[in-house]
Amino acid sequence: MSPDEALRYIQAQHRYLFEQAEFAALLGKAPTDLAVTGVLSRLSRKKRIVAAAKRTSGWVIVPPEHEHYGAPPVTWWLDDYMQRLEPRYYVGLLSAARYWGSAHYALQNTQVMVGRARRSVVIGVHRLDFTVKTRLVETPTIVVRGDVAPWRVSTREATLLDLLRAQVSIGGVEAVARVTNDFAKDLDADEMTRALDGLDHTSTAQRLGFLLEALGHVGPARRIRKWTAPRRTVSVPLELQAPDDCSLELNKDWGVLYTPDRLLFLDEIR
């Protein structure tokens, strides 16, 4: 094949990421052939492709309509990219919230949950930021198949639990509360139990139950109460980084310590 034919062949499979070895085979050459490297360099200079990472042989095809952005949308190539690194990855936190319809905060990045620490990756204007989660495999996810390529995202229920644990880095408990309020009517009782079992973190369950109840969503809160009932609970702060000089009140039902102004905020957005 010619270089253009090779790119079209890959795109015809709804794929936008390829390895140098695959490209070389399509050209009928060895992966280490200098001619292959030369062709890739020329295509890169013409902005037809972009390197997927500094130290890998991966390349992302850039369709003409996405040349301004330096790469096609993340979901077109994310799964192919992550399959090489961590097949059990998933899109999470505020990126997952945006997928599920809660988009209060403009994001310039895609937040991806992984099993070990990784540096952020920038491809074109797109940035992947990675967050480590120990119980990655146990987290309930779905595979989104209606896009150009499939990709994995956490369920609504698992997303809320992740947001509470990452509240310091995603805008605080107010950001979590807004997403919780958006999700509440669509939360599924069985899926909530699956998410709670997958995380297996009682204090996070207490915080989510408190938020749901304070926002007036009694049904989902009741399912969380059923999960926490047989488990040992202790008093935990709602916020992981609350000011040291603030006075806290205790909600005895959930064992959650909170500042009065946070309760006023929850009442305002419910």
C-alpha positions as protocol buffer text, in pm:
chain_id: "A"
residue {
  index: 1
  type: MET
  ca { x: 0 y: 0 z: 0 }
}
residue {
  index: 2
  type: SER
  ca { x: 93 y: 363 z: -35 }
}
residue {
  index: 3
  type: PRO
  ca { x: 106 y: 570 z: 289 }
}
residue {
  index: 4
  type: ASP
  ca { x: -234 y: 726 z: 212 }
}
residue {
  index: 5
  type: GLU
  ca { x: -387 y: 385 z: 140 }
}
residue {
  index: 6
  type: ALA
  ca { x: -245 y: 251 z: 466 }
}
residue {
  index: 7
  type: LEU
  ca { x: -404 y: 534 z: 666 }
}
residue {
  index: 8
  type: ARG
  ca { x: -738 y: 485 z: 492 }
}
residue {
  index: 9
  type: TYR
  ca { x: -722 y: 110 z: 558 }
}
residue {
  index: 10
  type: ILE
  ca { x: -673 y: 170 z: 933 }
}
residue {
  index: 11
  type: GLN
  ca { x: -951 y: 431 z: 949 }
}
residue {
  index: 12
  type: ALA
  ca { x: -1189 y: 197 z: 765 }
}
residue {
  index: 13
  type: GLN
  ca { x: -1170 y: -26 z: 1074 }
}
residue {
  index: 14
  type: HIS
  ca { x: -1285 y: 267 z: 1293 }
}
residue {
  index: 15
  type: ARG
  ca { x: -936 y: 294 z: 1436 }
}
residue {
  index: 16
  type: TYR
  ca { x: -724 y: 605 z: 1469 }
}
residue {
  index: 17
  type: LEU
  ca { x: -422 y: 475 z: 1660 }
}
residue {
  index: 18
  type: PHE
  ca { x: -163 y: 246 z: 1504 }
}
residue {
  index: 19
  type: GLU
  ca { x: 183 y: 109 z: 1575 }
}
residue {
  index: 20
  type: GLN
  ca { x: 484 y: 161 z: 1351 }
}
residue {
  index: 21
  type: ALA
  ca { x: 512 y: -214 z: 1296 }
}
residue {
  index: 22
  type: GLU
  ca { x: 156 y: -235 z: 1160 }
}
residue {
  index: 23
  type: PHE
  ca { x: 210 y: 64 z: 933 }
}
residue {
  index: 24
  type: ALA
  ca { x: 535 y: -83 z: 802 }
}
residue {
  index: 25
  type: ALA
  ca { x: 363 y: -415 z: 724 }
}
residue {
  index: 26
  type: LEU
  ca { x: 95 y: -233 z: 524 }
}
residue {
  index: 27
  type: LEU
  ca { x: 370 y: -65 z: 323 }
}
residue {
  index: 28
  type: GLY
  ca { x: 539 y: -401 z: 271 }
}
residue {
  index: 29
  type: LYS
  ca { x: 849 y: -302 z: 468 }
}
residue {
  index: 30
  type: ALA
  ca { x: 1026 y: -400 z: 790 }
}
residue {
  index: 31
  type: PRO
  ca { x: 938 y: -198 z: 1103 }
}
residue {
  index: 32
  type: THR
  ca { x: 1299 y: -82 z: 1137 }
}
residue {
  index: 33
  type: ASP
  ca { x: 1329 y: 27 z: 773 }
}
residue {
  index: 34
  type: LEU
  ca { x: 1451 y: 387 z: 760 }
}
residue {
  index: 35
  type: ALA
  ca { x: 1204 y: 453 z: 479 }
}
residue {
  index: 36
  type: VAL
  ca { x: 916 y: 384 z: 718 }
}
residue {
  index: 37
  type: THR
  ca { x: 1053 y: 629 z: 972 }
}
residue {
  index: 38
  type: GLY
  ca { x: 1093 y: 886 z: 695 }
}
residue {
  index: 39
  type: VAL
  ca { x: 732 y: 844 z: 579 }
}
residue {
  index: 40
  type: LEU
  ca { x: 601 y: 881 z: 936 }
}
residue {
  index: 41
  type: SER
  ca { x: 808 y: 1195 z: 987 }
}
residue {
  index: 42
  type: ARG
  ca { x: 671 y: 1350 z: 666 }
}
residue {
  index: 43
  type: LEU
  ca { x: 313 y: 1264 z: 761 }
}
residue {
  index: 44
  type: SER
  ca { x: 373 y: 1418 z: 1104 }
}
residue {
  index: 45
  type: ARG
  ca { x: 509 y: 1741 z: 954 }
}
residue {
  index: 46
  type: LYS
  ca { x: 199 y: 1760 z: 733 }
}
residue {
  index: 47
  type: LYS
  ca { x: -15 y: 1714 z: 1047 }
}
residue {
  index: 48
  type: ARG
  ca { x: -169 y: 1397 z: 907 }
}
residue {
  index: 49
  type: ILE
  ca { x: -62 y: 1203 z: 1217 }
}
residue {
  index: 50
  type: VAL
  ca { x: 59 y: 1288 z: 1568 }
}
residue {
  index: 51
  type: ALA
  ca { x: 278 y: 1089 z: 1806 }
}
residue {
  index: 52
  type: ALA
  ca { x: 76 y: 916 z: 2075 }
}
residue {
  index: 53
  type: ALA
  ca { x: 359 y: 941 z: 2329 }
}
residue {
  index: 54
  type: LYS
  ca { x: 722 y: 1044 z: 2341 }
}
residue {
  index: 55
  type: ARG
  ca { x: 866 y: 697 z: 2397 }
}
residue {
  index: 56
  type: THR
  ca { x: 635 y: 469 z: 2203 }
}
residue {
  index: 57
  type: SER
  ca { x: 589 y: 380 z: 1840 }
}
residue {
  index: 58
  type: GLY
  ca { x: 220 y: 470 z: 1847 }
}
residue {
  index: 59
  type: TRP
  ca { x: 67 y: 730 z: 1616 }
}
residue {
  index: 60
  type: VAL
  ca { x: -279 y: 888 z: 1600 }
}
residue {
  index: 61
  type: ILE
  ca { x: -436 y: 967 z: 1262 }
}
residue {
  index: 62
  type: VAL
  ca { x: -557 y: 1328 z: 1233 }
}
residue {
  index: 63
  type: PRO
  ca { x: -852 y: 1373 z: 992 }
}
residue {
  index: 64
  type: PRO
  ca { x: -853 y: 1708 z: 807 }
}
residue {
  index: 65
  type: GLU
  ca { x: -1152 y: 1837 z: 1003 }
}
residue {
  index: 66
  type: HIS
  ca { x: -958 y: 1790 z: 1329 }
}
residue {
  index: 67
  type: GLU
  ca { x: -626 y: 1932 z: 1214 }
}
residue {
  index: 68
  type: HIS
  ca { x: -689 y: 2252 z: 1412 }
}
residue {
  index: 69
  type: TYR
  ca { x: -705 y: 2045 z: 1732 }
}
residue {
  index: 70
  type: GLY
  ca { x: -400 y: 1837 z: 1651 }
}
residue {
  index: 71
  type: ALA
  ca { x: -589 y: 1511 z: 1706 }
}
residue {
  index: 72
  type: PRO
  ca { x: -941 y: 1366 z: 1676 }
}
residue {
  index: 73
  type: PRO
  ca { x: -1166 y: 1345 z: 1987 }
}
residue {
  index: 74
  type: VAL
  ca { x: -1022 y: 1146 z: 2275 }
}
residue {
  index: 75
  type: THR
  ca { x: -1293 y: 879 z: 2265 }
}
residue {
  index: 76
  type: TRP
  ca { x: -1194 y: 787 z: 1907 }
}
residue {
  index: 77
  type: TRP
  ca { x: -855 y: 650 z: 2017 }
}
residue {
  index: 78
  type: LEU
  ca { x: -857 y: 627 z: 2400 }
}
residue {
  index: 79
  type: ASP
  ca { x: -941 y: 257 z: 2423 }
}
residue {
  index: 80
  type: ASP
  ca { x: -671 y: 156 z: 2171 }
}
residue {
  index: 81
  type: TYR
  ca { x: -423 y: 371 z: 2360 }
}
residue {
  index: 82
  type: MET
  ca { x: -512 y: 233 z: 2703 }
}
residue {
  index: 83
  type: GLN
  ca { x: -531 y: -132 z: 2594 }
}
residue {
  index: 84
  type: ARG
  ca { x: -153 y: -124 z: 2565 }
}
residue {
  index: 85
  type: LEU
  ca { x: -113 y: 18 z: 2916 }
}
residue {
  index: 86
  type: GLU
  ca { x: -407 y: -79 z: 3139 }
}
residue {
  index: 87
  type: PRO
  ca { x: -698 y: -265 z: 2980 }
}
residue {
  index: 88
  type: ARG
  ca { x: -910 y: -216 z: 3293 }
}
residue {
  index: 89
  type: TYR
  ca { x: -886 y: 163 z: 3280 }
}
residue {
  index: 90
  type: TYR
  ca { x: -1202 y: 372 z: 3283 }
}
residue {
  index: 91
  type: VAL
  ca { x: -1298 y: 734 z: 3229 }
}
residue {
  index: 92
  type: GLY
  ca { x: -1398 y: 867 z: 3570 }
}
residue {
  index: 93
  type: LEU
  ca { x: -1457 y: 1164 z: 3801 }
}
residue {
  index: 94
  type: LEU
  ca { x: -1585 y: 1481 z: 3632 }
}
residue {
  index: 95
  type: SER
  ca { x: -1525 y: 1334 z: 3285 }
}
residue {
  index: 96
  type: ALA
  ca { x: -1761 y: 1049 z: 3372 }
}
residue {
  index: 97
  type: ALA
  ca { x: -2007 y: 1297 z: 3523 }
}
residue {
  index: 98
  type: ARG
  ca { x: -2004 y: 1489 z: 3196 }
}
residue {
  index: 99
  type: TYR
  ca { x: -2078 y: 1171 z: 3001 }
}
residue {
  index: 100
  type: TRP
  ca { x: -2376 y: 1098 z: 3228 }
}
residue {
  index: 101
  type: GLY
  ca { x: -2514 y: 1449 z: 3172 }
}
residue {
  index: 102
  type: SER
  ca { x: -2376 y: 1654 z: 3461 }
}
residue {
  index: 103
  type: ALA
  ca { x: -2152 y: 1924 z: 3314 }
}
residue {
  index: 104
  type: HIS
  ca { x: -2134 y: 2212 z: 3561 }
}
residue {
  index: 105
  type: TYR
  ca { x: -1760 y: 2252 z: 3513 }
}
residue {
  index: 106
  type: ALA
  ca { x: -1574 y: 2311 z: 3187 }
}
residue {
  index: 107
  type: LEU
  ca { x: -1300 y: 2052 z: 3146 }
}
residue {
  index: 108
  type: GLN
  ca { x: -989 y: 2087 z: 2932 }
}
residue {
  index: 109
  type: ASN
  ca { x: -878 y: 1733 z: 3014 }
}
residue {
  index: 110
  type: THR
  ca { x: -1006 y: 1376 z: 3031 }
}
residue {
  index: 111
  type: GLN
  ca { x: -979 y: 1212 z: 3372 }
}
residue {
  index: 112
  type: VAL
  ca { x: -884 y: 845 z: 3351 }
}
residue {
  index: 113
  type: MET
  ca { x: -867 y: 601 z: 3642 }
}
residue {
  index: 114
  type: VAL
  ca { x: -574 y: 359 z: 3643 }
}
residue {
  index: 115
  type: GLY
  ca { x: -409 y: 108 z: 3873 }
}
residue {
  index: 116
  type: ARG
  ca { x: -69 y: 274 z: 3910 }
}
residue {
  index: 117
  type: ALA
  ca { x: 77 y: 623 z: 3885 }
}
residue {
  index: 118
  type: ARG
  ca { x: 122 y: 759 z: 3533 }
}
residue {
  index: 119
  type: ARG
  ca { x: 224 y: 1096 z: 3397 }
}
residue {
  index: 120
  type: SER
  ca { x: -31 y: 1305 z: 3211 }
}
residue {
  index: 121
  type: VAL
  ca { x: -31 y: 1266 z: 2833 }
}
residue {
  index: 122
  type: VAL
  ca { x: -95 y: 1545 z: 2581 }
}
residue {
  index: 123
  type: ILE
  ca { x: -194 y: 1457 z: 2224 }
}
residue {
  index: 124
  type: GLY
  ca { x: -288 y: 1759 z: 2016 }
}
residue {
  index: 125
  type: VAL
  ca { x: -502 y: 1982 z: 2238 }
}
residue {
  index: 126
  type: HIS
  ca { x: -622 y: 1681 z: 2438 }
}
residue {
  index: 127
  type: ARG
  ca { x: -481 y: 1598 z: 2779 }
}
residue {
  index: 128
  type: LEU
  ca { x: -523 y: 1273 z: 2968 }
}
residue {
  index: 129
  type: ASP
  ca { x: -487 y: 1304 z: 3346 }
}
residue {
  index: 130
  type: PHE
  ca { x: -455 y: 979 z: 3540 }
}
residue {
  index: 131
  type: THR
  ca { x: -581 y: 906 z: 3891 }
}
residue {
  index: 132
  type: VAL
  ca { x: -469 y: 594 z: 4075 }
}
residue {
  index: 133
  type: LYS
  ca { x: -733 y: 365 z: 4224 }
}
residue {
  index: 134
  type: THR
  ca { x: -640 y: 52 z: 4415 }
}
residue {
  index: 135
  type: ARG
  ca { x: -968 y: -132 z: 4356 }
}
residue {
  index: 136
  type: LEU
  ca { x: -976 y: -51 z: 3986 }
}
residue {
  index: 137
  type: VAL
  ca { x: -1091 y: -390 z: 3862 }
}
residue {
  index: 138
  type: GLU
  ca { x: -1375 y: -410 z: 4117 }
}
residue {
  index: 139
  type: THR
  ca { x: -1529 y: -79 z: 4004 }
}
residue {
  index: 140
  type: PRO
  ca { x: -1854 y: -117 z: 3803 }
}
residue {
  index: 141
  type: THR
  ca { x: -1817 y: 27 z: 3452 }
}
residue {
  index: 142
  type: ILE
  ca { x: -1993 y: 16 z: 3119 }
}
residue {
  index: 143
  type: VAL
  ca { x: -1849 y: 9 z: 2768 }
}
residue {
  index: 144
  type: VAL
  ca { x: -1981 y: 293 z: 2551 }
}
residue {
  index: 145
  type: ARG
  ca { x: -2035 y: 158 z: 2201 }
}
residue {
  index: 146
  type: GLY
  ca { x: -2229 y: 435 z: 2027 }
}
residue {
  index: 147
  type: ASP
  ca { x: -1919 y: 638 z: 1945 }
}
residue {
  index: 148
  type: VAL
  ca { x: -1660 y: 590 z: 1668 }
}
residue {
  index: 149
  type: ALA
  ca { x: -1475 y: 347 z: 1895 }
}
residue {
  index: 150
  type: PRO
  ca { x: -1573 y: 178 z: 2224 }
}
residue {
  index: 151
  type: TRP
  ca { x: -1446 y: 317 z: 2555 }
}
residue {
  index: 152
  type: ARG
  ca { x: -1501 y: 245 z: 2924 }
}
residue {
  index: 153
  type: VAL
  ca { x: -1667 y: 474 z: 3181 }
}
residue {
  index: 154
  type: SER
  ca { x: -1769 y: 426 z: 3545 }
}
residue {
  index: 155
  type: THR
  ca { x: -2138 y: 386 z: 3629 }
}
residue {
  index: 156
  type: ARG
  ca { x: -2320 y: 681 z: 3784 }
}
residue {
  index: 157
  type: GLU
  ca { x: -2309 y: 516 z: 4126 }
}
residue {
  index: 158
  type: ALA
  ca { x: -1936 y: 438 z: 4111 }
}
residue {
  index: 159
  type: THR
  ca { x: -1866 y: 788 z: 3977 }
}
residue {
  index: 160
  type: LEU
  ca { x: -2022 y: 949 z: 4285 }
}
residue {
  index: 161
  type: LEU
  ca { x: -1811 y: 740 z: 4520 }
}
residue {
  index: 162
  type: ASP
  ca { x: -1494 y: 822 z: 4325 }
}
residue {
  index: 163
  type: LEU
  ca { x: -1579 y: 1193 z: 4328 }
}
residue {
  index: 164
  type: LEU
  ca { x: -1615 y: 1193 z: 4706 }
}
residue {
  index: 165
  type: ARG
  ca { x: -1275 y: 1031 z: 4747 }
}
residue {
  index: 166
  type: ALA
  ca { x: -1117 y: 1278 z: 4504 }
}
residue {
  index: 167
  type: GLN
  ca { x: -1312 y: 1583 z: 4623 }
}
residue {
  index: 168
  type: VAL
  ca { x: -1000 y: 1786 z: 4705 }
}
residue {
  index: 169
  type: SER
  ca { x: -876 y: 1775 z: 4345 }
}
residue {
  index: 170
  type: ILE
  ca { x: -1208 y: 1823 z: 4164 }
}
residue {
  index: 171
  type: GLY
  ca { x: -1350 y: 2136 z: 4328 }
}
residue {
  index: 172
  type: GLY
  ca { x: -1450 y: 2026 z: 4675 }
}
residue {
  index: 173
  type: VAL
  ca { x: -1767 y: 1879 z: 4820 }
}
residue {
  index: 174
  type: GLU
  ca { x: -1981 y: 2145 z: 4648 }
}
residue {
  index: 175
  type: ALA
  ca { x: -1883 y: 2000 z: 4308 }
}
residue {
  index: 176
  type: VAL
  ca { x: -1970 y: 1650 z: 4430 }
}
residue {
  index: 177
  type: ALA
  ca { x: -2305 y: 1772 z: 4564 }
}
residue {
  index: 178
  type: ARG
  ca { x: -2406 y: 1925 z: 4229 }
}
residue {
  index: 179
  type: VAL
  ca { x: -2328 y: 1603 z: 4044 }
}
residue {
  index: 180
  type: THR
  ca { x: -2505 y: 1398 z: 4312 }
}
residue {
  index: 181
  type: ASN
  ca { x: -2817 y: 1610 z: 4274 }
}
residue {
  index: 182
  type: ASP
  ca { x: -2807 y: 1564 z: 3895 }
}
residue {
  index: 183
  type: PHE
  ca { x: -2765 y: 1187 z: 3919 }
}
residue {
  index: 184
  type: ALA
  ca { x: -3010 y: 1114 z: 4201 }
}
residue {
  index: 185
  type: LYS
  ca { x: -3323 y: 1044 z: 3995 }
}
residue {
  index: 186
  type: ASP
  ca { x: -3138 y: 791 z: 3777 }
}
residue {
  index: 187
  type: LEU
  ca { x: -2951 y: 600 z: 4050 }
}
residue {
  index: 188
  type: ASP
  ca { x: -3024 y: 229 z: 4052 }
}
residue {
  index: 189
  type: ALA
  ca { x: -3048 y: 47 z: 4386 }
}
residue {
  index: 190
  type: ASP
  ca { x: -2872 y: -271 z: 4271 }
}
residue {
  index: 191
  type: GLU
  ca { x: -2602 y: -73 z: 4090 }
}
residue {
  index: 192
  type: MET
  ca { x: -2548 y: 131 z: 4405 }
}
residue {
  index: 193
  type: THR
  ca { x: -2488 y: -187 z: 4602 }
}
residue {
  index: 194
  type: ARG
  ca { x: -2246 y: -309 z: 4334 }
}
residue {
  index: 195
  type: ALA
  ca { x: -2054 y: 17 z: 4350 }
}
residue {
  index: 196
  type: LEU
  ca { x: -2042 y: 11 z: 4730 }
}
residue {
  index: 197
  type: ASP
  ca { x: -1920 y: -349 z: 4728 }
}
residue {
  index: 198
  type: GLY
  ca { x: -1661 y: -265 z: 4464 }
}
residue {
  index: 199
  type: LEU
  ca { x: -1514 y: 22 z: 4664 }
}
residue {
  index: 200
  type: ASP
  ca { x: -1573 y: -135 z: 5009 }
}
residue {
  index: 201
  type: HIS
  ca { x: -1509 y: 193 z: 5191 }
}
residue {
  index: 202
  type: THR
  ca { x: -1758 y: 263 z: 5470 }
}
residue {
  index: 203
  type: SER
  ca { x: -1667 y: 627 z: 5536 }
}
residue {
  index: 204
  type: THR
  ca { x: -1724 y: 716 z: 5170 }
}
residue {
  index: 205
  type: ALA
  ca { x: -2063 y: 544 z: 5185 }
}
residue {
  index: 206
  type: GLN
  ca { x: -2151 y: 748 z: 5495 }
}
residue {
  index: 207
  type: ARG
  ca { x: -2063 y: 1072 z: 5315 }
}
residue {
  index: 208
  type: LEU
  ca { x: -2267 y: 983 z: 5007 }
}
residue {
  index: 209
  type: GLY
  ca { x: -2568 y: 878 z: 5216 }
}
residue {
  index: 210
  type: PHE
  ca { x: -2552 y: 1206 z: 5407 }
}
residue {
  index: 211
  type: LEU
  ca { x: -2536 y: 1408 z: 5085 }
}
residue {
  index: 212
  type: LEU
  ca { x: -2826 y: 1226 z: 4924 }
}
residue {
  index: 213
  type: GLU
  ca { x: -3046 y: 1263 z: 5229 }
}
residue {
  index: 214
  type: ALA
  ca { x: -2958 y: 1631 z: 5275 }
}
residue {
  index: 215
  type: LEU
  ca { x: -3049 y: 1687 z: 4908 }
}
residue {
  index: 216
  type: GLY
  ca { x: -3386 y: 1521 z: 4961 }
}
residue {
  index: 217
  type: HIS
  ca { x: -3318 y: 1194 z: 4777 }
}
residue {
  index: 218
  type: VAL
  ca { x: -3440 y: 948 z: 5038 }
}
residue {
  index: 219
  type: GLY
  ca { x: -3462 y: 636 z: 4819 }
}
residue {
  index: 220
  type: PRO
  ca { x: -3092 y: 613 z: 4720 }
}
residue {
  index: 221
  type: ALA
  ca { x: -2992 y: 712 z: 5074 }
}
residue {
  index: 222
  type: ARG
  ca { x: -3200 y: 425 z: 5212 }
}
residue {
  index: 223
  type: ARG
  ca { x: -3011 y: 172 z: 4997 }
}
residue {
  index: 224
  type: ILE
  ca { x: -2680 y: 306 z: 5130 }
}
residue {
  index: 225
  type: ARG
  ca { x: -2814 y: 283 z: 5485 }
}
residue {
  index: 226
  type: LYS
  ca { x: -2892 y: -84 z: 5424 }
}
residue {
  index: 227
  type: TRP
  ca { x: -2532 y: -137 z: 5310 }
}
residue {
  index: 228
  type: THR
  ca { x: -2370 y: 46 z: 5605 }
}
residue {
  index: 229
  type: ALA
  ca { x: -2600 y: -104 z: 5873 }
}
residue {
  index: 230
  type: PRO
  ca { x: -2401 y: -426 z: 5938 }
}
residue {
  index: 231
  type: ARG
  ca { x: -2066 y: -246 z: 5915 }
}
residue {
  index: 232
  type: ARG
  ca { x: -1872 y: -63 z: 6183 }
}
residue {
  index: 233
  type: THR
  ca { x: -1890 y: 312 z: 6139 }
}
residue {
  index: 234
  type: VAL
  ca { x: -1707 y: 600 z: 6306 }
}
residue {
  index: 235
  type: SER
  ca { x: -1757 y: 975 z: 6285 }
}
residue {
  index: 236
  type: VAL
  ca { x: -1602 y: 1113 z: 5966 }
}
residue {
  index: 237
  type: PRO
  ca { x: -1583 y: 1467 z: 5824 }
}
residue {
  index: 238
  type: LEU
  ca { x: -1787 y: 1539 z: 5514 }
}
residue {
  index: 239
  type: GLU
  ca { x: -1495 y: 1733 z: 5368 }
}
residue {
  index: 240
  type: LEU
  ca { x: -1149 y: 1584 z: 5343 }
}
residue {
  index: 241
  type: GLN
  ca { x: -989 y: 1929 z: 5365 }
}
residue {
  index: 242
  type: ALA
  ca { x: -1213 y: 2139 z: 5589 }
}
residue {
  index: 243
  type: PRO
  ca { x: -1063 y: 2451 z: 5756 }
}
residue {
  index: 244
  type: ASP
  ca { x: -908 y: 2375 z: 6095 }
}
residue {
  index: 245
  type: ASP
  ca { x: -1077 y: 2668 z: 6271 }
}
residue {
  index: 246
  type: CYS
  ca { x: -1435 y: 2587 z: 6169 }
}
residue {
  index: 247
  type: SER
  ca { x: -1693 y: 2443 z: 6408 }
}
residue {
  index: 248
  type: LEU
  ca { x: -1841 y: 2110 z: 6301 }
}
residue {
  index: 249
  type: GLU
  ca { x: -2181 y: 1962 z: 6374 }
}
residue {
  index: 250
  type: LEU
  ca { x: -2251 y: 1590 z: 6381 }
}
residue {
  index: 251
  type: ASN
  ca { x: -2528 y: 1414 z: 6191 }
}
residue {
  index: 252
  type: LYS
  ca { x: -2579 y: 1117 z: 6422 }
}
residue {
  index: 253
  type: ASP
  ca { x: -2773 y: 912 z: 6165 }
}
residue {
  index: 254
  type: TRP
  ca { x: -2477 y: 901 z: 5926 }
}
residue {
  index: 255
  type: GLY
  ca { x: -2190 y: 979 z: 6162 }
}
residue {
  index: 256
  type: VAL
  ca { x: -2086 y: 1268 z: 5937 }
}
residue {
  index: 257
  type: LEU
  ca { x: -1934 y: 1593 z: 6066 }
}
residue {
  index: 258
  type: TYR
  ca { x: -2021 y: 1900 z: 5862 }
}
residue {
  index: 259
  type: THR
  ca { x: -2008 y: 2279 z: 5874 }
}
residue {
  index: 260
  type: PRO
  ca { x: -2347 y: 2457 z: 5898 }
}
residue {
  index: 261
  type: ASP
  ca { x: -2280 y: 2659 z: 5582 }
}
residue {
  index: 262
  type: ARG
  ca { x: -2248 y: 2336 z: 5380 }
}
residue {
  index: 263
  type: LEU
  ca { x: -2594 y: 2231 z: 5494 }
}
residue {
  index: 264
  type: LEU
  ca { x: -2729 y: 2568 z: 5379 }
}
residue {
  index: 265
  type: PHE
  ca { x: -2564 y: 2515 z: 5039 }
}
residue {
  index: 266
  type: LEU
  ca { x: -2717 y: 2169 z: 5002 }
}
residue {
  index: 267
  type: ASP
  ca { x: -3058 y: 2310 z: 5088 }
}
residue {
  index: 268
  type: GLU
  ca { x: -3015 y: 2580 z: 4820 }
}
residue {
  index: 269
  type: ILE
  ca { x: -2939 y: 2340 z: 4533 }
}
residue {
  index: 270
  type: ARG
  ca { x: -3190 y: 2064 z: 4618 }
}
